Every structure is written in structure tokens, then in C-alpha cells.
Amino acid sequence: MRAPTPAPTDSSSSPGWSTARSSHTWTTRCSHRWRPGTCVEVADNLPGRVLVRDTKDRTAGTLTFAPYPWRAFVADLTRH
């Protein structure tokens, strides 16, 4: 399954990228099965959106997804 398409945001010049500055809680999620040390930080406590960023380069940007496509993507990854 392909990764979900980022939801457009209005806080950036590039579609799908956000400079999220609202109140949110980041949690780290890592893949130990596919590639050790491959981690992302996810903020899924915001209404209507899920924010995702690289733990190794937090300044590179933040992807914004709608909750349902993000949950479906993660569910598909856990099944494989």
C-alpha cells in the first residue's frame, strides 16, 4: 500500500507541508522490523489532522494527513 496523500494546508507554500505551530503532542514511532532506526514523530491529538515529521531532521517540514487515511495506512503497515 502506498502512503496516504498529505492533506493540503494553508500554512505553507507547498501542498501537504505545514509549519504546525498549534498545541500538539508528538510521539515517536519506529520501525524495528523493516529498518532499525527508522522513526517518525506523530501528533495525532489534533482535531481533523495528523502531523508527521522525521525524527532525524525535524526542521525539514511536517506532513499533514487527514485522520482516516493515516489510520488506514498505519493499519496496513501493521498487517504486513
Secondary structure, 3 states (H helix, E strand, C coil): CCCCCCCCCCCCCCCCEECCCCCCCCEEEEECCCCCCEEEEEEEEECCEEEEEECCCHHHCEEEECHHHHHHHHHHHHHC
